[in-house]
Amino acid sequence: MSLRICILETDHIRPELVERYQGYGRMFEQLFERQPVPASFEIFNVVEGHYPPAGERYDAYLVTGSKADSFGSDPWIAPLKAFLLARYNEGAKLLGVCFGHQLLALLLGGKAERAHQGWGVGTHQYSVGAKASWMAPAADGLTLLISHQDQVTALPEGATVVASSAFCPFAAFQLNDQVLCFQGHPEFVHDYSRALLELRQMNLGEQVYKAAVDSLVHDHDGATVAEWMMRFVAQGK
C-alpha cells in the first residue's frame, strides 16, 4: 500500500535558487523518493492560499520550513493553524520540519520563540533519546542540516523528546502516534545549505558563517529521518 502525503508548503525559496531546487515541496518529494516506504505526494502552497479540496483526506500532512516566524502574524498563518487543528482533531497524522515543527508545537500547547542561542546553521549533531518501532534504521544520534533562529522552548503536554542537543533541547518530538516533528531539515542537501549561507553571510556574521561552512564536511542523516517519518505514518495502517 502506498501512503498519500499532503505537503503544505509554507514558503517560496529564494528566486536565485528556484531553477535548481524548484521549491521545498519538490525537495521533500526528492528526499522521500530515496526511502523504501512507498508513498505519493501532493503539494499545496499555503502562502498562496492553496489547500486540498474540501473532504480530501491523506495519510499525513507535512508542514515545511519557512522564513516566517511560527509565532508571527503573517496573514496566511492563522488559516494554516485552523486547517491543522481540524486535521488533528480528526485524528490525522501531522509531520513538521523547522517552521512546521515550531508551528505544531505552538498549536498543540507548547511554546516557540526567538532563540537566545542565536542562529543555528550548517550541520548539527543530536542525541536520540527515544526508542520506537518506526525508528528504523535505529540510530543513537542524528546529524542534520539546519537553518533557524527560532526554537521550540516548551513541548505540548504529553509530548516526548525524540532528539536533542545542548544548543537545541527540543530538536525533535513525538505526540502520541499522531504528531512527529524535527527542527532540522532532512530535505536539504549540502549545496543548498551552502548557497543559503552565502546569501545570509552578512546577517550571520563572519564567525557563525565560517563555522557553518566548515561543518558542511559532515554527511547528514536526512534519509534516515525521511524513513522514520514514513514508518511513523505507516504504523497502524
PLY file of the C-alpha trace (Angstrom):
ply
format ascii 1.0
element vertex 237
property float x
property float y
property float z
element edge 236
property int vertex1
property int vertex2
end_header
0.00 0.00 0.00
1.31 3.44 -0.93
0.90 6.27 1.57
-0.70 9.52 0.43
1.07 12.54 1.88
-0.10 16.16 1.66
2.82 18.61 1.70
1.82 22.05 2.96
4.48 24.35 1.54
4.92 27.42 3.76
7.37 29.50 1.74
8.93 30.23 -1.63
12.64 29.60 -1.90
14.96 32.42 -2.91
14.45 33.39 -6.59
18.08 32.74 -7.49
17.71 29.12 -6.25
14.39 28.23 -7.91
15.82 26.98 -11.20
17.94 24.36 -9.48
15.80 23.42 -6.45
12.23 24.40 -7.52
10.74 24.58 -4.02
10.55 22.96 -0.61
7.74 20.66 -1.70
9.83 19.30 -4.54
12.85 18.92 -2.24
10.74 16.77 0.09
9.49 14.68 -2.83
13.08 14.01 -3.87
14.00 13.11 -0.30
11.13 10.67 0.20
11.75 9.03 -3.16
15.04 7.78 -1.71
13.48 5.89 1.21
11.85 2.44 0.97
8.26 3.05 2.16
6.01 3.57 -0.91
4.37 7.00 -0.89
2.88 9.59 -3.20
2.74 13.33 -2.61
0.62 16.36 -3.40
1.97 19.86 -2.76
-0.13 22.88 -1.76
1.46 26.29 -1.22
-0.48 27.71 1.72
1.24 31.12 1.44
-0.69 31.45 -1.83
-3.85 30.15 -0.15
-3.79 26.71 -1.77
-5.23 23.78 0.22
-6.58 20.32 -0.60
-10.21 20.20 -1.81
-12.79 20.02 0.98
-13.27 16.44 2.10
-9.99 15.19 0.62
-8.04 13.18 3.19
-4.43 11.98 3.32
-2.44 9.55 5.44
-0.42 12.50 6.77
0.06 16.25 6.40
3.62 17.63 6.36
4.31 21.29 7.17
7.57 22.56 5.62
10.11 25.11 6.74
9.68 28.84 6.16
11.47 32.13 6.68
8.36 33.27 8.58
8.16 33.05 12.36
5.77 30.39 13.64
4.61 32.91 16.24
4.28 35.68 13.64
1.21 37.42 12.28
1.60 36.74 8.55
-1.96 36.58 7.17
-1.63 33.00 5.89
-0.57 31.55 9.27
-3.97 31.73 11.02
-5.79 29.78 8.25
-3.00 27.18 8.30
-3.32 26.75 12.07
-7.09 26.34 11.74
-6.63 23.74 8.99
-4.06 21.77 11.01
-6.11 21.87 14.20
-9.10 20.49 12.31
-6.98 17.66 10.90
-5.51 16.93 14.35
-8.98 16.77 15.90
-9.99 14.31 13.18
-7.07 12.08 14.20
-4.87 12.77 11.15
-1.13 12.32 11.38
0.90 15.53 11.25
4.58 15.98 10.39
6.56 19.19 10.86
10.00 20.40 9.84
11.66 23.60 11.15
8.82 26.18 10.91
6.37 23.26 10.82
7.98 21.75 13.94
7.58 25.06 15.77
4.06 25.78 14.49
2.71 22.37 15.51
4.32 22.71 18.95
2.62 26.09 19.38
-0.71 24.89 18.02
-0.85 21.96 20.43
0.02 23.89 23.59
3.80 24.27 23.52
5.92 27.36 23.00
8.23 28.64 20.24
10.23 31.86 20.22
13.40 33.56 19.03
16.28 31.53 20.44
18.75 33.26 22.75
21.37 30.86 21.35
21.25 32.73 18.05
21.30 31.26 14.56
21.64 27.53 14.07
23.23 26.89 10.66
25.33 24.26 8.90
25.26 20.71 10.22
24.31 19.89 13.79
24.54 16.71 15.86
21.72 15.46 18.11
21.37 12.65 20.60
18.41 10.36 20.04
16.70 9.67 23.36
13.68 7.65 22.28
13.08 4.12 21.06
10.17 3.17 18.83
9.37 0.54 16.22
9.16 3.18 13.48
12.73 4.32 14.19
14.30 2.05 11.60
17.11 2.14 10.83
17.97 2.56 14.51
20.31 5.41 15.46
21.68 6.77 18.74
22.41 10.12 17.11
21.46 12.22 14.11
23.35 14.79 12.06
21.08 17.18 10.18
21.44 20.32 8.11
19.84 23.26 9.92
18.90 26.88 9.30
16.89 28.52 12.10
16.91 31.36 14.61
13.72 30.27 16.42
13.27 27.21 18.60
10.62 25.24 20.46
11.14 26.16 24.13
8.27 24.17 25.67
6.65 20.99 24.38
2.92 20.29 24.21
1.60 18.33 27.17
2.25 14.62 26.71
4.92 15.08 24.02
8.11 13.01 24.07
11.56 14.30 23.12
12.95 12.25 20.23
16.24 14.13 19.63
18.09 16.87 21.48
21.32 18.78 21.91
22.62 21.40 24.31
22.01 24.01 21.60
18.50 22.75 20.78
16.95 20.72 23.63
13.67 20.01 21.80
15.11 19.22 18.37
12.51 16.54 17.62
9.36 15.45 19.38
6.52 12.95 19.13
2.98 13.41 20.41
1.37 10.00 20.83
1.10 8.22 17.46
-0.19 11.32 15.70
2.50 14.04 15.52
6.22 13.83 14.66
8.37 16.94 14.19
12.02 17.81 13.55
13.82 21.14 13.85
16.49 20.09 11.34
15.98 19.93 7.57
16.13 16.35 6.26
15.21 17.64 2.78
18.22 19.97 2.49
21.32 19.00 0.54
24.77 20.40 1.19
24.85 22.61 -1.90
21.54 24.22 -0.97
22.75 24.87 2.58
25.97 26.37 1.23
24.02 28.66 -1.11
21.77 29.81 1.77
24.80 30.53 3.92
26.37 32.66 1.20
23.13 34.64 0.78
22.88 35.20 4.54
26.57 35.76 5.27
26.15 39.42 6.26
23.28 38.62 8.64
25.09 35.72 10.26
28.41 37.41 10.94
31.78 36.05 9.86
32.37 33.73 12.82
29.00 31.95 12.60
29.20 31.84 8.80
32.68 30.29 8.74
31.85 27.66 11.39
28.73 26.70 9.46
30.56 26.38 6.14
33.29 24.30 7.81
30.62 21.99 9.29
29.39 21.06 5.80
32.20 18.50 5.54
29.94 16.20 7.59
27.36 13.90 5.99
23.78 14.21 7.22
21.03 11.76 8.12
18.14 13.21 6.15
17.39 9.85 4.53
17.08 8.22 7.97
14.66 10.90 9.16
12.63 10.52 5.95
12.29 6.78 6.53
11.34 7.36 10.18
8.62 9.77 9.10
7.11 7.39 6.59
7.28 4.44 9.01
5.63 6.62 11.66
2.80 7.36 9.24
2.53 3.74 8.10
2.27 2.23 11.59
-1.26 1.07 12.31
-2.26 1.16 8.63
0 1
1 2
2 3
3 4
4 5
5 6
6 7
7 8
8 9
9 10
10 11
11 12
12 13
13 14
14 15
15 16
16 17
17 18
18 19
19 20
20 21
21 22
22 23
23 24
24 25
25 26
26 27
27 28
28 29
29 30
30 31
31 32
32 33
33 34
34 35
35 36
36 37
37 38
38 39
39 40
40 41
41 42
42 43
43 44
44 45
45 46
46 47
47 48
48 49
49 50
50 51
51 52
52 53
53 54
54 55
55 56
56 57
57 58
58 59
59 60
60 61
61 62
62 63
63 64
64 65
65 66
66 67
67 68
68 69
69 70
70 71
71 72
72 73
73 74
74 75
75 76
76 77
77 78
78 79
79 80
80 81
81 82
82 83
83 84
84 85
85 86
86 87
87 88
88 89
89 90
90 91
91 92
92 93
93 94
94 95
95 96
96 97
97 98
98 99
99 100
100 101
101 102
102 103
103 104
104 105
105 106
106 107
107 108
108 109
109 110
110 111
111 112
112 113
113 114
114 115
115 116
116 117
117 118
118 119
119 120
120 121
121 122
122 123
123 124
124 125
125 126
126 127
127 128
128 129
129 130
130 131
131 132
132 133
133 134
134 135
135 136
136 137
137 138
138 139
139 140
140 141
141 142
142 143
143 144
144 145
145 146
146 147
147 148
148 149
149 150
150 151
151 152
152 153
153 154
154 155
155 156
156 157
157 158
158 159
159 160
160 161
161 162
162 163
163 164
164 165
165 166
166 167
167 168
168 169
169 170
170 171
171 172
172 173
173 174
174 175
175 176
176 177
177 178
178 179
179 180
180 181
181 182
182 183
183 184
184 185
185 186
186 187
187 188
188 189
189 190
190 191
191 192
192 193
193 194
194 195
195 196
196 197
197 198
198 199
199 200
200 201
201 202
202 203
203 204
204 205
205 206
206 207
207 208
208 209
209 210
210 211
211 212
212 213
213 214
214 215
215 216
216 217
217 218
218 219
219 220
220 221
221 222
222 223
223 224
224 225
225 226
226 227
227 228
228 229
229 230
230 231
231 232
232 233
233 234
234 235
235 236
